[in-house]
Amino acid sequence: MIKFVGVRELDTINLISHLQLNWIYVGEYVNGIKKGHWLTILNGTIIGGGNFDMYGMKNGKWIDVINNFNSMNYVAEVGSYFNGIKIQQWDYVYRGQTIGGGIYTDEGLKNGEWIELNDNFKRYIDVLCKGVYHKGIKSGKWITTYKGERIGEGQYNESGYKIGNWIELDQQFREQKQVIYVGEYKNGKKQGQWNIMRFGNIIGGGQYNEEGLKNGKWEDLDSGFCNIKQVTYVGEYNKGIKSGKWEAIRFKSIIGKGEYNQIGQKIGKWIDLEDDYYKLKFISKQMIKSGIYQDGKKQGPWDIYYKGLIIGGGQYDQNGTKKGKWIEPIQNFYRLINLLTQFKGNTSRGNIYSRSKEWKVESTLKKQEFVSNQQLRYYKRGGGVYNQQGLKNGTWIDLDDDYQSYPQQQFYRFRQITYSGQYTNGKQIGKWYISYKGDI
């Protein structure tokens, strides 16, 4: 959690710290503007900070912390500001070691040789990019390393456009997704054949036309492709637009399919994969949805399947909006194996579903794949009533957001935490009770 300690409405504030929080920014606001010395604190330790001038601009020596790292793996950027602009030498520092950096001009432009964290990979310090800037523009040869090994490279022209042969990293490259793209650029546009590779093997790819648009037969990676979700999609592009029949493939087996019209809208019968579809040895979420699309909108009855069994579903209206009775899996289904929430009620009002009448929340528990008959067992866990505005009202029993399971020998134990109390127009009021397996 990240917290700013300060109240903008006050002229001055005391420097207060709440060291139980992970990240804290401590300093002073004057008339809503940061002024003076500010600190970045992690678990009670000062790890960064610097000075703001009377106009709220950073000046002098600063240690900026890249705060999208977890608490154990933050990276600091160390250097100087002048009127809010980075100048001179800046270094990337990780666990006391300088891992990269370079020089800024007086105008705040990168210049000369740089070793930097790519913007796409700032969560992964093992990925570094090395090359030359000329007044803020990349030029010449750049290489990308992963854990010290060269895995990517290519050339920039004087205008900063990619040219020639390139080996690029996937934008979500990480330990679980070591995917690279190999092909050619002309004036910053991809041209001809591009291959998608993983551990030296081609796992996808296709052709780009002269405009840099995908054309002809392609095999794309699922947006969540990784070690546990090796799903690709095979079909045709027409000038960058999907058309005709497409299939979802996992280990050479078709697990989903459907058709696009000429303007890239889904039509007819489709089998869609859930966004976080995957399979592990002990936990799997092989969930799919099946139904009809019309001009890109879901229509009529849709079923939700898990391992070939219908576990939920409902109806869509002509606008592609859910209506009537629905049974849906809860958010943490993938961790709970077969824990479902059944939402029973009416839905309306576009994408923000207004719930009326009584909706009951139930869960489905099964001991993973060790129950031979695959039957689902139902246990009432909670529920309550929504008013006509779709807000919770009256007595409710809520499931904990982190309601989840943990491997324990052959079966699973569940964090069965619930909260019970009163809502008024969507707001919790009065006394609330926290229960674990029914015990307060």
N, C-alpha and C positions, 0 to 999 in steps of 0.2 A: 504494500500500500504506500502511496506517496501523499504527503500532506504538506501544505503551506501553512506555517504558523504565522498568523497575522490577520488583522482586520482592516480592510481597505478604508472603511468609513471613518476610522479614528485617525487623528493627526499623528499619534505615536502609539506604539505598543511595547509591551515588555517582551523580552526574548524568552520564550517559553519552549520547552522541549518535552516531548512525550516519547521516551526512549524505547518504549515497547513496540512502537511502529517501526517498520523496516526503513522507510525513507522519510526524512524530514528536511524541509527547507526553512531556515530560521533567519529572520531579519526584520527590517523596519519599513513600514509604509508611511509616507507623508503625503496626504491628499491623494491617496490611491496610487502613488508612484513609489517603486522600490528605491530606497536610498541607503547609502552607507554600506557597512560590511554585512554580507550574507554568507551563511554557512550551509553546506550540504552534510547531513548527518545520517549515518547508517548504523543501526544497532548501537547507538551511543558513541560512535566514533566519528570524528570530523574527517570527511574524505574529500571535501572540495569546498569551493567558494571563492569570493573575491569582492570587489567594491563596485557599487553603482554611484555615479555622480549625481549632481543635483537635478539632472534631467532624466534620471532613470536609465542611463546608458552605462554599460560595463566599461571600466577603465583600469589600466594597469594589469598586474599579474593575476591570472585566474586559473583555477582548476575546475573545468567543466566535467561533469559526470554524465556519461551516456546512460540514462536511467531506464532503458528498455532491457538491460541485463538483469539477471536475477541477483539476489543479494550477495552471492558468492563470486560472481563473475563480472563485476562492473569494470568498465574501462574509463580511465580519466584522460581528458584532453588538457594539456598543460601549455600555457603560452600567455601572450599579452594582447590586450585590447586597447584601442584608441578610439574614443567616441563611439563605442559599440561595434567597431570593426576589428577583426582579427588581423594582427600584423606580425612580421618577423617569424621566428622559429616557433612551431607548435609540434608537440610530441604526443603520441598515443602511449599511455602507460598502463600496463596490466600487471598486477601483483608486484609492483615495484620495478618492473623491467620495461624499458622502452621498446615497443614492438613496431613503431612506425612514426611517420610524421614528415614534415617538410616546411617550406618557407612561404609566407604570404607577403605580397607586395604592400606598400603603404595604402593601396586602394582596396586591400582585402582580397586580392586574387592569388590563387595558388600559382607558384612559379618554380621552375626547376624540377629536380628529382623529388618524387614523393613515394612513400610507402603508406598506404591508407587502407582503412576498412571500407569496403564497398558499401554504398548506402543500403543495398539489398541484404547485406550480410552482417550488419552491426550487432546482431545477436550472437554471431559465431566468430569468435576472435581467431579461429584457426584459418580463416579465409582472408588473405591479404592481397592487395593489388599494387604493383610496382611499375612506375613509368615516369614520363616527363610532362609537365604542364608548361605552357607558354601563355602567360597573362590570363590564366584561368581556363585555358583550353587544352585538353589532352592532345598530345601529338606523338608521332612515332610509335615504337613498339611498347606494348604493355603486356605484362605477364600476371597471371593469378596463381597463387600458391595455396595449397591446403595442407596444413600440418608440415609446412616446409617443403613440400613436393610440388613441382610445377604441374598444374592440371589445366591451365587455360592460357591463351595468348592471342594476340592479333595486333593490327596496325591501325592508327588513326592518321588521316591526312592533315594538312595545315589548318583546315577549317574545323577540325574535331570530328569529322565523319569517319565511321569505320569503313575500311577498305580491305580487299583481299581475303585470304583464308582466315577463319576465326575458329577458336574453340572457346565456347562460352559456358558458364555455369548456369544451371537452372536458378530462377529467382528465389526459390525456396531451398536451395542447396544446403544440406546439413548431413550429419552422420547417417541419418535414416533415409536420406534421399540424395545419393551421390550421382546426380544426373548431369550430363553435359550435352551441348549441342554443337555439331560440327558442320560448317558450311562456308559460303562465300558472301561477302558484302560488296556492293558497288554504290559508292556515294551514300553510305549510311543505310541502304536498303538490302535486305536479304534477297539473294538470287539463286536460282537453280536448286539442286538437291541439297537438303539438309537432313542429317541423321541425328537421331536422339540416341544417346549411348549411356550405358550403365556397366561399370566394371569391364569395359572393353567390348561389350556386346551391343549390337544395334537393337533397340527395343521399340523404335518408332521413327517417324519422319515422313518426308514427302517433298514436293516441289513448290518453289515460290516463282511467281511470274515476274515480269520486268518492273511492275509497280510495287513489288515486295509483298504481294498478297498470296496466300496459300491457294494452290490450284491443283485439280486432279485428286488422285487417291492419296489419302493421308492416314497415318496412325498417330493419334494424339494421346498424350498422357492425361489421365484423370487429374483434376486440379489438386486432389489430395494424395497423389501417387507417392508411395514410400515403401519401405521394406514390407510392411504388413498390409499394404493395399496396392498391389501390383496390377492395376486395372488400366487398360488402354481402350481407345475408341477408334474404330475403323470405318471410314466412309469417304465420300467425295466432297471436295470444295469447288465452288465456281466463283472465281475472283474474290476469294476471302469469305464466301458465304457457304455454310453447310447446306447440302441438298441431297435428296434421295435417301436411300436406306443407310442407317448407321447401326453398328453393333458394339456393345460393351464386351470386352474380352478379358478374361482372367485365366492365366495358365492355359491358353489355347481353347478355352471353353467359352461359349457365348452365354453371358449372364444377364444381358439386357439388350434391347433393340427397339427400333422405331424408325420413323421417316420424317424428313424435313421437306417443306415445300420450296419453291424457287426463291423465296425471300428469307429463308432460314428459320421459318416457324415450324414447330412440331405439329404434325397432323396424324390423325388416325390412332390406331392401337399402339401403345408404348409400354415397355417395361423399363422403369427408371430405377437406378440405384440410389439408396440413401446416401447423403453426402459423406457420412463417415462409415460407409460399408467397409468391413475388413474381416480378417479371420486370424486368430492366434491359436496357440495350442490349447489354452485354457479359457480364453474369452473370444467370442466371435460376434460380429454384428453383420450377418449376411442378410440384411433387410432390403427388400425391394418393394416398389409400388407399381401397380398395374392399372391402366385405364385408358380413356380416350382423350386426345387433344383435338381441338378445333381452332385453327389459326393461332396456335401457340398457347391456348388457354385450356386448362383441364375442364372436362365436361362430364356430367353424369356420375355414375358409380365408380369409385376407385377403391381397390383393395390393397392392404399392406400385408406382405408375406415375410415370414422368418423361417428359413430352412424348409420351405415348401408348404408351411402351414399359414393359413389366413389368421392373422392376429389382430387385425383392425381394419378400419376403412370408413367410408361415408360417401356423401354426395357433394358434387360441385354444381352450382347454377350456371346459367349462360354467360355470366361475367367471370367465370373461373373462381368464384368465391365459395368457400365451404358453407353448407347449409344443413339443417336438420341434425339427426343423430350421428355422432362420430365416435369412433374408438381410436385413440392415438397413443403411441409409446411416449413415455416421459423423456426428458432431456438426457438423463444419464442411463438410458437403456443399455448402451454398449458396455457399461461397467456392471450392470446388474444382471447380465445374461438374459433372463426373461422376466424382468420386472417392468410391468406396463402400468400406465395410468389410463383408465377409461374415462373419457370425458363424455358425459351424456347430457345433451341439451340442444338448444337451437343456436345457430350462428348466422350472423348477418352483418351488414354495414361494411362491405369491402374487405380490405386486408386486416382491419382491426375488428376482431370478432366480438360482437356484443353478445353476452351470454345471459339468457333469461331462464326462468324457472329454476329448478334445482339441478345442479351438476354434482355428481358423486365422483370422488376420486378413489379408485381402487388400484391394487397392484397385483401383478402376477409373478409368483415365485416358482422357480423350478431348479433343481440341483443340476444345472448345466447339462451335459450330455450323458450323465450317468443314470438318468431316469430312462429306462429302456422303452417305455411306451410313449414317450414324448408328450404326454398329456400335460396340460397347464392347470395349475392349482391357483385358486383365487382367494385372496385375503383382503378384507376391507381395511384400508389404511387411513382414509380421511375424506374430506370433502366439505361442501358448503353451498351457499346460494349466491348467485350473481343477480344484481338488480337490472332494470331495463337499460341502464347506461353501461352495462358490462363491468360494473365494479362489485367487488366482494362486499357482502352485507350479512350481518348477523353472526352466528356462531360458525367458526371454521376450524378444521384440522388441516394444517399445511404440512407438506413433506419438506424436509431439509433440502437446501439446494445441493449439498454435497452427499445426498443419500446415495451410498455406493457400496460396492462389494470388494472384498480382499481375498486372494487365494489362501486357503487353509487346507493343506493336505489335498484330498480329492474333491472336497466340496467347498462351499463359500459361506462365510458369515456376513451378515448385512448390517450396515450402519442404519438401523431403523429408527431414526430420529424424527419426531413430529412436533409441531407447535400448535397449541390449541388456545383459542381466545375469541374475542369479538372484533368484527370490522364494522365501521360506519362509513358508507360511501367510499370504500376502498382503502380506508385508513385504519390501522390497528389502534385499538383503544383499550384502556383498562388493564387488568391483570392477564398475563399470558403464561402458559405452562409449557415447559420443554419435557418431552417424554422419550424414553428409549425402550423400545419393545413393549410399549404400553405402561412402563413405570415412570412416574414423574421424578 
